[in-house]
Amino acid sequence: MALLKINKQEFSVEIEPETPLLWVLRDNLNLTGTKYGCGIGQCGACTVLMNGHPVKSCLTSVSQSEGYDIQTIEGLAGDALHPVQQAWIDEDVPQCGYCQSGQILAAVALLNDITSPTDEDIDKRMQNVCRCGTYPRIRRAIKRIVDERGAS
């Protein structure tokens, strides 16, 4: 049995310890915002936050996930959209949208670590694959948040 804290809720799941977190989220907890992309940790569609840090849930086992605060895209918004989600809408970032939950969570982690990232910071930290090629829009959305923070 695994005890997991996901989106500020505790879950107990009866699962093999080596099962990837991705499958627990999707198949056991019906948190389907986290996507399966490549299964080898290269694309980032499965990105979730563990204690605020982005991790590939397809490579992270349930046993490695215990004791961490896990955040999925479903847990990002409260009463209103998270600023990153709003910037994604304002900049019309998604095309197909498949990779966007992982992209958004990677951007949240980036902006939590670096309040005013440079283009180089964005390039270094935003490594998730977007097959539609919306990277310029992703950059604009991140910059928009930085600009809005500066105006506050």
Stockholm file with secondary structure:
# STOCKHOLM 1.0

chainA/1-152         MALLKINKQEFSVEIEPETPLLWVLRDNLNLTGTKYGCGIGQCGACTVLMNGHPVKSCLTSVSQSEGYDIQTIEGLAGDALHPVQQAWIDEDVPQCGYCQSGQILAAVALLNDITSPTDEDIDKRMQNVCRCGTYPRIRRAIKRIVDERGAS
#=GR chainA/1-152 SS CEEEEETTEEEEECCCTTSBHHHIIIIISCCTTSCCSCSSSSSCTTEEEETTEEEETTTSBHHHHTTSEEECGGGTCSSSCCHHHHHHHHTTCCSSCTTHHHHHHHHHHHHHHCSSCCHHHHHHHCCCCCTTCCHHHHHHHHHHHHHHHHHC
#=GC SS_cons         CEEEEETTEEEEECCCTTSBHHHIIIIISCCTTSCCSCSSSSSCTTEEEETTEEEETTTSBHHHHTTSEEECGGGTCSSSCCHHHHHHHHTTCCSSCTTHHHHHHHHHHHHHHCSSCCHHHHHHHCCCCCTTCCHHHHHHHHHHHHHHHHHC
//
